[in-house]
């Protein structure tokens, strides 16, 4: 084999390796998933979009104050208002309502899709005087998604 043939074979092999590497770079995110930075940026964008309309009265006794991001968790921060807040047993709030709140999270279409993508959803509840009632943090396995 002449030197020219050897050089052509090496160059051809490098071109093929480069092409395969480029294809892998472009296609890999579709098979491997987004980077941690992309996932974090996505959650921050979602929180920012939601926060543009907050605070917002959900019903006569519940106000959604804000959403925040903690790692791969999107957290909704709620305040419970009078008259409901006046009659709550703050010590047992999560024991009494936690399962129902989790069911709501699992059944909401957009939140369910986020859970399917391995994000977590959290709801934090406080009284209007700042007293913390508790948090519920839900993941994919909690909803059987």
Phi and psi restraints in degrees (value plus and minus 20) as a CYANA .aco file:
   2 UNK   PHI     -95.8   -55.8
   2 UNK   PSI     143.2   183.2
   3 UNK   PHI     -81.0   -41.0
   3 UNK   PSI     -55.8   -15.8
   4 UNK   PHI     -85.3   -45.3
   4 UNK   PSI     -59.6   -19.6
   5 UNK   PHI     -86.5   -46.5
   5 UNK   PSI     -61.0   -21.0
   6 UNK   PHI     -83.9   -43.9
   6 UNK   PSI     -62.5   -22.5
   7 UNK   PHI     -83.2   -43.2
   7 UNK   PSI     -62.4   -22.4
   8 UNK   PHI     -83.6   -43.6
   8 UNK   PSI     -59.3   -19.3
   9 UNK   PHI     -85.6   -45.6
   9 UNK   PSI     -62.4   -22.4
  10 UNK   PHI     -85.9   -45.9
  10 UNK   PSI     -66.3   -26.3
  11 UNK   PHI     -82.8   -42.8
  11 UNK   PSI     -63.6   -23.6
  12 UNK   PHI     -80.5   -40.5
  12 UNK   PSI     -62.4   -22.4
  13 UNK   PHI     -83.8   -43.8
  13 UNK   PSI     -60.7   -20.7
  14 UNK   PHI     -85.8   -45.8
  14 UNK   PSI     -59.2   -19.2
  15 UNK   PHI     -83.0   -43.0
  15 UNK   PSI     -63.7   -23.7
  16 UNK   PHI     -83.7   -43.7
  16 UNK   PSI     -64.1   -24.1
  17 UNK   PHI     -82.1   -42.1
  17 UNK   PSI     -62.3   -22.3
  18 UNK   PHI     -82.0   -42.0
  18 UNK   PSI     -65.8   -25.8
  19 UNK   PHI     -82.3   -42.3
  19 UNK   PSI     -64.3   -24.3
  20 UNK   PHI     -84.4   -44.4
  20 UNK   PSI     -59.2   -19.2
  21 UNK   PHI     -84.0   -44.0
  21 UNK   PSI     -62.3   -22.3
  22 UNK   PHI     -84.5   -44.5
  22 UNK   PSI     -64.0   -24.0
  23 UNK   PHI     -82.1   -42.1
  23 UNK   PSI     -63.8   -23.8
  24 UNK   PHI     -81.4   -41.4
  24 UNK   PSI     -60.0   -20.0
  25 UNK   PHI     -84.2   -44.2
  25 UNK   PSI     -60.2   -20.2
  26 UNK   PHI     -95.5   -55.5
  26 UNK   PSI     -59.4   -19.4
  27 UNK   PHI    -107.9   -67.9
  27 UNK   PSI     -47.8    -7.8
  28 UNK   PHI     -73.1   -33.1
  28 UNK   PSI     -63.2   -23.2
  29 UNK   PHI     -78.1   -38.1
  29 UNK   PSI     -47.4    -7.4
  30 UNK   PHI     -93.4   -53.4
  30 UNK   PSI     -43.0    -3.0
  31 UNK   PHI    -123.8   -83.8
  31 UNK   PSI     -52.5   -12.5
  32 UNK   PHI    -113.4   -73.4
  32 UNK   PSI     -52.5   -12.5
  33 UNK   PHI      90.7   130.7
  33 UNK   PSI     152.1   192.1
  34 UNK   PHI     -96.0   -56.0
  34 UNK   PSI     140.3   180.3
  35 UNK   PHI     -93.4   -53.4
  35 UNK   PSI     144.4   184.4
  36 UNK   PHI     -80.3   -40.3
  36 UNK   PSI     -56.6   -16.6
  37 UNK   PHI     -85.7   -45.7
  37 UNK   PSI     -61.0   -21.0
  38 UNK   PHI     -84.2   -44.2
  38 UNK   PSI     -61.5   -21.5
  39 UNK   PHI     -86.1   -46.1
  39 UNK   PSI     -62.5   -22.5
  40 UNK   PHI     -84.7   -44.7
  40 UNK   PSI     -63.9   -23.9
  41 UNK   PHI     -81.6   -41.6
  41 UNK   PSI     -60.2   -20.2
  42 UNK   PHI     -80.1   -40.1
  42 UNK   PSI     -68.7   -28.7
  43 UNK   PHI     -82.9   -42.9
  43 UNK   PSI     -61.0   -21.0
  44 UNK   PHI     -83.5   -43.5
  44 UNK   PSI     -58.0   -18.0
  45 UNK   PHI     -84.3   -44.3
  45 UNK   PSI     -62.5   -22.5
  46 UNK   PHI     -81.5   -41.5
  46 UNK   PSI     -67.6   -27.6
  47 UNK   PHI     -81.1   -41.1
  47 UNK   PSI     -62.4   -22.4
  48 UNK   PHI     -81.9   -41.9
  48 UNK   PSI     -62.7   -22.7
  49 UNK   PHI     -83.7   -43.7
  49 UNK   PSI     -64.9   -24.9
  50 UNK   PHI     -84.3   -44.3
  50 UNK   PSI     -62.5   -22.5
  51 UNK   PHI     -85.2   -45.2
  51 UNK   PSI     -39.5     0.5
  52 UNK   PHI     -83.0   -43.0
  52 UNK   PSI     -45.5    -5.5
  53 UNK   PHI    -125.0   -85.0
  53 UNK   PSI      -5.7    34.3
  54 UNK   PHI    -132.6   -92.6
  54 UNK   PSI     134.8   174.8
  55 UNK   PHI     -91.8   -51.8
  55 UNK   PSI     135.7   175.7
  56 UNK   PHI    -162.4  -122.4
  56 UNK   PSI     116.1   156.1
  57 UNK   PHI     -95.8   -55.8
  57 UNK   PSI      97.7   137.7
  58 UNK   PHI    -100.5   -60.5
  58 UNK   PSI     -65.5   -25.5
  59 UNK   PHI    -171.4  -131.4
  59 UNK   PSI    -191.7  -151.7
  60 UNK   PHI     -85.7   -45.7
  60 UNK   PSI     -38.1     1.9
  61 UNK   PHI    -140.2  -100.2
  61 UNK   PSI     -16.5    23.5
  62 UNK   PHI    -153.3  -113.3
  62 UNK   PSI     111.7   151.7
  63 UNK   PHI    -145.7  -105.7
  63 UNK   PSI     109.4   149.4
  64 UNK   PHI    -106.2   -66.2
  64 UNK   PSI      94.7   134.7
  65 UNK   PHI    -103.1   -63.1
  65 UNK   PSI     -67.3   -27.3
  66 UNK   PHI    -186.9  -146.9
  66 UNK   PSI     148.9   188.9
  67 UNK   PHI    -141.3  -101.3
  67 UNK   PSI     126.3   166.3
  68 UNK   PHI    -154.3  -114.3
  68 UNK   PSI     145.0   185.0
  69 UNK   PHI    -141.6  -101.6
  69 UNK   PSI     112.7   152.7
  70 UNK   PHI    -152.4  -112.4
  70 UNK   PSI      80.5   120.5
  71 UNK   PHI      46.2    86.2
  71 UNK   PSI    -136.0   -96.0
  72 UNK   PHI    -129.9   -89.9
  72 UNK   PSI       8.2    48.2
  73 UNK   PHI    -134.6   -94.6
  73 UNK   PSI     108.5   148.5
  74 UNK   PHI    -117.5   -77.5
  74 UNK   PSI      98.3   138.3
  75 UNK   PHI    -129.4   -89.4
  75 UNK   PSI     112.5   152.5
  76 UNK   PHI    -123.6   -83.6
  76 UNK   PSI     105.7   145.7
  77 UNK   PHI    -126.7   -86.7
  77 UNK   PSI      92.3   132.3
  78 UNK   PHI    -129.3   -89.3
  78 UNK   PSI     128.9   168.9
  79 UNK   PHI    -139.2   -99.2
  79 UNK   PSI     110.9   150.9
  80 UNK   PHI    -116.0   -76.0
  80 UNK   PSI     112.1   152.1
  81 UNK   PHI    -130.1   -90.1
  81 UNK   PSI     141.2   181.2
  82 UNK   PHI     -83.9   -43.9
  82 UNK   PSI     132.3   172.3
  83 UNK   PHI    -102.1   -62.1
  83 UNK   PSI     -37.3     2.7
  84 UNK   PHI     -76.2   -36.2
  84 UNK   PSI     -65.7   -25.7
  85 UNK   PHI     -80.4   -40.4
  85 UNK   PSI     -50.4   -10.4
  86 UNK   PHI     -89.6   -49.6
  86 UNK   PSI     -45.6    -5.6
  87 UNK   PHI    -124.0   -84.0
  87 UNK   PSI     -16.3    23.7
  88 UNK   PHI    -104.2   -64.2
  88 UNK   PSI     125.0   165.0
  89 UNK   PHI    -111.0   -71.0
  89 UNK   PSI      75.8   115.8
  90 UNK   PHI     -83.1   -43.1
  90 UNK   PSI     -46.1    -6.1
  91 UNK   PHI     -89.8   -49.8
  91 UNK   PSI     -50.0   -10.0
  92 UNK   PHI    -135.9   -95.9
  92 UNK   PSI      -4.7    35.3
  93 UNK   PHI     -76.8   -36.8
  93 UNK   PSI     -71.9   -31.9
  94 UNK   PHI     -89.6   -49.6
  94 UNK   PSI     -54.9   -14.9
  95 UNK   PHI     -82.0   -42.0
  95 UNK   PSI     -58.9   -18.9
  96 UNK   PHI    -100.0   -60.0
  96 UNK   PSI     -59.5   -19.5
  97 UNK   PHI    -131.9   -91.9
  97 UNK   PSI     -28.3    11.7
  98 UNK   PHI     -76.7   -36.7
  98 UNK   PSI     -64.9   -24.9
  99 UNK   PHI     -84.6   -44.6
  99 UNK   PSI     -60.1   -20.1
 100 UNK   PHI     -86.2   -46.2
 100 UNK   PSI     -59.5   -19.5
 101 UNK   PHI     -84.5   -44.5
 101 UNK   PSI     -63.6   -23.6
 102 UNK   PHI     -80.3   -40.3
 102 UNK   PSI     -61.7   -21.7
 103 UNK   PHI     -82.0   -42.0
 103 UNK   PSI     -60.6   -20.6
 104 UNK   PHI     -81.3   -41.3
 104 UNK   PSI     -65.4   -25.4
 105 UNK   PHI     -80.7   -40.7
 105 UNK   PSI     -64.8   -24.8
 106 UNK   PHI     -86.1   -46.1
 106 UNK   PSI     -47.7    -7.7
 107 UNK   PHI    -113.6   -73.6
 107 UNK   PSI     -36.9     3.1
 108 UNK   PHI     -91.8   -51.8
 108 UNK   PSI     105.0   145.0
 109 UNK   PHI     -73.5   -33.5
 109 UNK   PSI     -71.3   -31.3
 110 UNK   PHI     -87.3   -47.3
 110 UNK   PSI     -60.3   -20.3
 111 UNK   PHI     -87.5   -47.5
 111 UNK   PSI     -58.6   -18.6
 112 UNK   PHI     -81.1   -41.1
 112 UNK   PSI     -61.5   -21.5
 113 UNK   PHI     -84.2   -44.2
 113 UNK   PSI     -55.9   -15.9
 114 UNK   PHI     -87.2   -47.2
 114 UNK   PSI     -59.7   -19.7
 115 UNK   PHI     -82.6   -42.6
 115 UNK   PSI     -59.0   -19.0
 116 UNK   PHI     -81.8   -41.8
 116 UNK   PSI     -47.8    -7.8
 117 UNK   PHI    -110.7   -70.7
 117 UNK   PSI      -5.1    34.9
 118 UNK   PHI      52.5    92.5
 118 UNK   PSI      -1.1    38.9
 119 UNK   PHI    -103.4   -63.4
 119 UNK   PSI     143.2   183.2
 120 UNK   PHI    -132.4   -92.4
 120 UNK   PSI     131.9   171.9
 121 UNK   PHI    -142.6  -102.6
 121 UNK   PSI     112.1   152.1
 122 UNK   PHI    -147.6  -107.6
 122 UNK   PSI     123.3   163.3
 123 UNK   PHI    -138.1   -98.1
 123 UNK   PSI     109.8   149.8
 124 UNK   PHI    -136.3   -96.3
 124 UNK   PSI     112.6   152.6
 125 UNK   PHI    -138.9   -98.9
 125 UNK   PSI     118.5   158.5
 126 UNK   PHI    -157.3  -117.3
 126 UNK   PSI     138.2   178.2
 127 UNK   PHI    -104.7   -64.7
 127 UNK   PSI     145.4   185.4
 128 UNK   PHI     -85.4   -45.4
 128 UNK   PSI     -36.6     3.4
 129 UNK   PHI    -109.8   -69.8
 129 UNK   PSI     -16.2    23.8
 130 UNK   PHI      76.6   116.6
 130 UNK   PSI     -28.2    11.8
 131 UNK   PHI     -82.7   -42.7
 131 UNK   PSI     107.1   147.1
 132 UNK   PHI     -98.9   -58.9
 132 UNK   PSI     112.8   152.8
 133 UNK   PHI    -117.9   -77.9
 133 UNK   PSI     -50.8   -10.8
 134 UNK   PHI     123.0   163.0
 134 UNK   PSI     152.9   192.9
 135 UNK   PHI    -145.9  -105.9
 135 UNK   PSI     131.4   171.4
 136 UNK   PHI    -149.8  -109.8
 136 UNK   PSI     111.2   151.2
 137 UNK   PHI    -140.6  -100.6
 137 UNK   PSI     101.7   141.7
 138 UNK   PHI    -140.5  -100.5
 138 UNK   PSI     114.6   154.6
 139 UNK   PHI    -139.9   -99.9
 139 UNK   PSI     158.4   198.4
 140 UNK   PHI     -74.3   -34.3
 140 UNK   PSI     -67.9   -27.9
 141 UNK   PHI     -83.3   -43.3
 141 UNK   PSI     -50.4   -10.4
 142 UNK   PHI     -86.6   -46.6
 142 UNK   PSI     -43.6    -3.6
 143 UNK   PHI    -127.3   -87.3
 143 UNK   PSI     -20.7    19.3
 144 UNK   PHI      44.0    84.0
 144 UNK   PSI      13.0    53.0
